[in-house]
Amino acid sequence: MKKHLIWIAVILVFTNVLLMQDVTVASDPAELKMNLEKAINNEKWNYAATYSKDLAEFYDTNQDYNKAVQYYRATADYWAKAGHADWGIVNLIRADHIDTELDLFVEETNSDQEKLAKFEPPSGTYLGMFVAGKRENGSVNKVNELYGKKHAIYLTYTTWRKKYDDTNSYFPLSFAQKVKENGGAMQIGWEPSKGLDDVVDDDYVRQFAREAKSTGIPVFLRFAGEMNGEWVPWSGNPEKYREKFKLIHDIMAEEAPNVAMVWSPNFLPRHNIEPYYPGDDIVDWVGFSLYTIPFSHGKEVPGGNPIDYLRPLYEKYSHKPIMLSEGAVSHYSYELGKDFSEWAAGQIGNMYGFLPRLYPKVKAITYFNLDKRTTNYDNQNNNYDMGDSRLVDNTYKRIIASDWFLSDVTASGSGQKASKFERIENISKLANKRNCFVYVKLPLGEQPYVVAAYQGKNKLAESYVQPWEMQIDFSKVRESEPITVIAYDRNLKSLAKENFMSRR
């Protein structure tokens, strides 16, 4: 965990250097288009990818983002045809940075019958936190008061064969007791720091499992996370990793029925994640580490969005409940000496206001609340501590006050009303007041000032804060006419506009 953030930075540096490099392409797009068409006709996909990338950068530089998005995504397609799909990922990321999206969602009762995993709620999202911020200073007891809402999950880490002298245990029992006193569950990152060969069925592992059971609380066990990253010593051998994950699963199933197994790669790199997947019968939850920063390699790169980063992974693994095992948004760059609180507040809105509603199988989010300058980590550039930014802190507290966020981990299927949000075009026979929200994504992380819904000249609803929630009385909506949604800036200039029709 300590080294992974610098490796994430290295990955993002490489990615963003590619994204932000000076454009040295032909200034005539007509010539580029002609060369691209010739390459496509001849099925020279390497050349097609190169010309398409040049066109994307031309339009990107001239802020014609719609065309730039089109060519960045085409570039990724051409690289896939050339047998290098992973080479196109950087282009897809840049397309996401500058794309515009606007969608209207309506709350529906979730009547789907599905088997729930261990500790999985029917709907909603567990709140979690890593209590390393300056205000909480490692104390679970302070969280509810500081953030105005009880949190369900508390994160800690332990290294392989570490002994806790105060409790004469291998499992962090003191921390578990504090969590229990606060009515919480526990997530633990269990890190085989000496490598996978040291993971065997021995007295250490058996005692760890029995001590986990003795806590009497739900335990989300994130064994050997971020295995897709070269920064951890258990990376590099997917076959052995799967074998060891199954071993731990089997021991926990025998010794500790209160433990849910969490398989948790990092969100980058993503091309090498799948070989490490142990199998549906071994994994209870799928987790991801997911960080969003507005700068890299000394340059501002504000387009990153946790929703876009998670999308391809969600599409692959959402047959399982998903958690953000650890995630955060940086609001200050020590390298640049610059505050990014306004941008970060918008990304907190994306991470908490939108992401679990757009991706309803995201059933838990744990915020990694830490100022890197308070650690001895190699990369000390980022400040994720919400207590150091009033705007970020207030945004977080406002959004998590929603009933969508759950304060207690319960047995699967108990306690919560099952609901979900659907795109309006997928819903028919809307005839009463319904809870709605509008997902707005603008280029480079820009946020609107207000979002409003109209039918003709009649304003149906409006919202001034993320996640742009509103109630629409569909009994007053004419089924034959579209609903128009507009996102405005502070001068009430339209930033994005779309028409929507419910399903007939």
N, C-alpha and C positions, 0 to 999 in steps of 0.2 A: 504493500500500500504506500509506503513512504517513497519508493523510487518511481512508482508508476506515473506520478504527475509530471516529472521531468520528461519521461518518454512520451507522454501525451503531448507535451509541449513540442518535442522534437517532431512528432508526426504532424501536428498542426503547423509547425514552422514550415516543414517540407511542403505540405498541402498549400498553405497560404502564400509561400514564395512562388509556387506555380501559379496560384490564382492572381497574384498582384504584380507579377513581373511586368517590366516595361514592354509595351506592345511594339514589336518591330515587324509588322506585317505590311503587305501591300495596301496602299491607301485606296485602291479601286476595288470595291466589292464586286463589281460586275466581272472583273477578271478572275477573282477568287471563285465566284459562282460557276463560271465557265469551267475552270479547272476542277472544281468539285464534281460537276455533272459528268465530266469526262472520266474521272476516277471511278465514279459509281458505275457508269456504263461498262467500264473495263474490269469491274470488281476488284479494283486495287484499293482495298479497304484501309491500309496504312496511309496511303496518300489522301483518301477521302477524309479520314480522321484529322489529318494535318490541315487540310484546306478548311474543313468545317470549324476546327478550333480557331484558325485565323479569322474566319468570319465572325465567330462568337466574340473574340477579343475586339475586333473592329467595332461591333455594335455595342459591346460593353463599355468601351472607352468613350463612345459617343452617347452613352446613357440611353440608348434605344434597347431597354432591357427585355422587352417582349421578344424581339428578334434574337437577342443574345441568348436568351433561355432556349429558344428553338434550336440554335446551332450547338450550344453546349451539350444538350441532350442527344442531338444527332451524332455528335462526336463520340459520345459514350457508346452509342449503337454501333458505329463503325469500328471502334476498337474491339467490341465484342465479336463482330464478324471477322475481325483479323486474328481472333484467338487470344486477345489480351483484354478481357473484360475488366480486370483490375486496373488497367491503365486509364479507363474511362471514369473511375470513381471521382477523381478530383474535378472533372467537368460537371458531373451531376451535383457535387457539393456547391460549386460556384453557381450553377443554375438555381439551386435552392436559395442561395444568398440573395439573388436579385429578382426572384419571381414574385408575382402578386397573386394572392388567393383571397377569395371572399365567398363564404358559404353560410347558409342559414340552417340551423339545426333546431329540432323540436323534441321536447321530452316525451318519451313513450314508456308505457309499462312494458317491462321485459317479460314476455310470456315464454321465452325460449326455455326449454327444459335441458339442462346440461349438468353433467356430473361435476361437482366442485372438488377442487384439490384440498389438501390439508390446510385448514385455517383460511381458506379462500371465502371472502364474502360474496353474496350474489351480485352486489353492485357497490359502488363507492370505492374509496381509496384510503388505506391506512396511512396516517401521518407518522413519519419517523424522523429521528434526528441523531446526528453525531455531535455530542455536547462538548465541543472543543472551542466554542466561542469565548471571548473574554468575559462576557457577563455570566454565563453558566459555569465556565471554568471546570468542566468535567462533572458538574453536579446535575444529576437527573432531577433532583428536587425542585430546581428553579425554573424548569422549562414551562410548566403550565402557567405560572404567574407571568413569566416574561412574554409569552406569545398568546396568552388569552384563551388557550384551548389545550386540553389534555392531548398528549401525543400517545400513539399506540405502540410504537417500536423504538427502541434505543439501540444504537450501534456501538459495538466495541470490536477490538481486534486482539488476537493472541497468536504468538509464534509457537512453532512446534516444540513440544516438550518443556514449555515454560512452566515453572512451578510458582504458585502464589503462596508465599510463606505465611501470610496472615490467616489463611484458611486451610493451609496444608493441602492444597488441591491443585489440579491441573486446569480445571474449569474456573473462570473468574467468578467465584461464588459471591464475593462482596458486591460486585457490580450487579449481579443478578438479583441479590436481595434488595438493593436500592430500587431496581426496576420493578420488582414485585411489590414493594411498598407503595409505589406510585401507580399500581394497577396496569403495568405495561408488559409488553413482550420484548424479546431480545433478539437482535440480529448479531451474529458473531462471525467475523472474518477469520477463519482458521487457516493459518498460512504455514505450509510445510517448508520452512525456511532453509532446510538442508537438502531439499530436493525430494523427488517422488520415491526414490529408493528407500528413504527413511520411513515411508508410510507403510506400516505392516500391522497385522493383527496381533497386538501385544498388550501388556498390562497398561501401558500409558493410554492407548486409545480406548480400551475398555473402561478404565477409570474415568477418563474424560466423558465418555458416554453416560456412565452411571451418575456422575455428578451433574450432567446436563439434565437428566431425568429428575434428580432430587430437587431442582429449583422449583418445580411445580408450575412453571410458566411456559407459554409457547416459545420455542427457540427456532429461529430461522438460521440454519447452519450454512454459511457460505464457505464451503470448503474450496481452497485453492482457486480463488477468483482471479480474473484478468489473465487467464492462462494463455490467451492469444497474444499477449504482449511480451516482448523480449526482456522486459525489465524485471520479470519474476523468475526464480530458479526452477520453477515447476513447468515452464514453457518448453516447447520444442519436440515433445514426443506425445502426440495425441493418443496413440494406442495405449501407452502406459498410463496416461492421464485417465482415460476412460476406465481402465482396470482399477485404478486406485479410488476413483470416485465411487465405483460400484462397491468396492470393499467397505468404504466408510458408510455408504448407504445401508448395506446389509447389517453392519454392526449397530447402527443407530436403530434400524427397524427391530432388532433383537433386544437392545438394551434401553432405548429411549424413545418411546412412542410419542413424546411431546416435541420431537425434533422434526422439522420440515427441511428437506434437502434443497438448497438453492444453488443452481448452476449459473455462474455469473461472469461472463466475459466483459471486457471493456468494449465500448462502442467503436473504437478504432484500435488497430486495423480490423476491418470487417471481412476481408477476403479469406481469412484463415480461421474463422470461428467454427464453422460447421464440423470439421473433423474432430473437434474436442467434445461434441455433444454425446453424453453417455447413453441416452435413450429415454424414451417416454416413461418406461417403467421404473426408471432410476431417479428421475428428476421430478420434484414436487412443484417447484417454482423456477422460473427463468428470471435472472436478474441481469442488470447492466449497470456499469459505471458510466456516468454521462455528465460531462462538464461543458459549460458554454463560456467562452471568453471573447472579448471584443477586440483583441489585439494579438499579434504574434510577430516574433522576430523584429520587434521595434516598430511595427506598423499597425495602424488601426485596421481591423478586418471585422466590421460589426455585423456581418450578415448571418452568422451562425444562429441556428434555431434548434432547440432540443427536439421539437416535433419532427423536423426534417431529418435530424441525425438518427432518430429512433425508427422512422418509418420502415426502411428495408428490413430491419431486425424484427419489428413488430409483425410485419407481413409473414415472416418466416416462422416465428415462435409463438404466435398468439393462441395456439391451441392449448397453451399452458397459461396459468396466471403469471403476470409479469410484475416485477418490482424494479424500481430504480434503486439498486442496492446502496449506491452512494451517488450523489449528484449535487451540483452547485452552479452558481452564476457568479463570475468575478465582477465586482463593481469598482475596483481600483487597480491600476497598474503602477507598481513601484518603479518599474523600468522606465515608463513614460512620465511618471509623476503626474498622472491624470486621473480624475474621477469620472467614472462611467455610470453613475447611479441611475440616471434617467433611462439609459439603455438597459441596464441590468433589471430595473423594475419591470420593464416590458418583457424581459425574458423570464422573470419570475412569473409574470402573468401567463406566458406561454407554457411554462413548466407545470404550473399548478392549476391555472384557470382553464386552459385548453386541453393539454395533453391527455389527462385521464378521461376527459369527455369524448375526445376524438378517438382515443384508443381505450375502450372500456375494459379491456383485459389487463390494463395497468392498475393493479389492485394495492400497490404500496409505493410510496416515495419517501426516501430517507435523505434529508438534507445534510450535506457535509459542511458543517458550520465551523469554518476555520480561517484565520488569517495566516497565510503561509509565513509571514515574517515572525511569527511566534514559535516557529519550529526550526529544526536543523535540517529540513529537507534541502536537497540540492537546488531546486527551483523555487525561489521565494518571491516570485513576481506577483502572484495573485492574492487578492483579499476576498475571500468568500464569506467572511463573518458579517452576518446581517446586522449585528449590533453596531457596526461601524458606519452604517448608512441608514439614516432615518427613513428615506424614501423607500429603499428596498425592504426594510423592516416593516414599515406600515403596509406596504403592498402585500407582503407575505401574510401578515396578521389578518388583513381584510379578506383575502381570498380563502384562507383556510377556515374562516368562520362558517363557511358554507356547510350545510348538512352532508354534502357529498363526501367530506373528509371525515374519516372514522377514527374514534379515539380508543377503541377497544378491539383487540383481536379475540375473536370468538370461534367456537367450533364451526366448521363449514356449514353454510346455509342458514345460520341462525341470526336473528336480530335486525336485519336490514331489509328494507323494501327494495325489490328488484326494479330498477329503471335504467333507461339508456336514452341517448340522444341520437336521432336519425336525421339525415338530410331531408329537407321538406319535400323534395321531389320523390322520395321513397315512401311517403305517407299519403293515405287517402282518407277522405271523409273527416276533415278537420272542422269542428263545429262548435268549439267552446274555447275558454281561456286556457292557454298552454304556456308553460315555461319554455323559453327559447334562448339561444345565444347565437351570436354571429362570430364566426372565425374570420379574422382579418390578418393577413400577412402582407406586408409591404416591403419593397426592396431595402436591403441593408438594415433591417430591424426598426425602421421608422414605425411610429405608432400614431393612429388617428386621435383626434381630440374628442369626437363624438361619432356615434354610429346610429343611423335612424332607418326605420322601415316605413314605407309608404305604399298605399294603393291609390294610384292617380295622385291627386293633390292632398289626399287625406293621410295625415301622419298617424301610423298605427302604434308606434312605440319608438323609444330612443334610449340610449345608454351612454354614460360619460366615463365609464371605467371598465377595464378588462375584468372578466371575459365577455364584456358587451352583452350582459344578460338583460332580457326584457320579457314582458308578458304580452302576448298578442291575443286579442279576442277574435277568434276565427269565425264566430257567429256574425261578425260585421265585415267579413272579407268576402268579396265576390269571387266565386270559384273560377269564373271564366276569365278573370283578369290577373295579371302577374302582381306579385309583391316586389317592389323595388327597394333594394338595400343600398345605402350610400354611406361610405366612410369619409368624414370631413376632417380637414385640418383646423387650426384655431381661427383661421379667417373664413371658415365655412366654404373653403374651396374643396371640390370633390377630389378625393385621392383614389377611390375605387368605387365601382358601381356595377351591380348585377341585378337581373330580373329572375324571379323564382316562381314556379308553379307547383302546387301540390299534385300528387298523382291522381288522375281521374279514375 
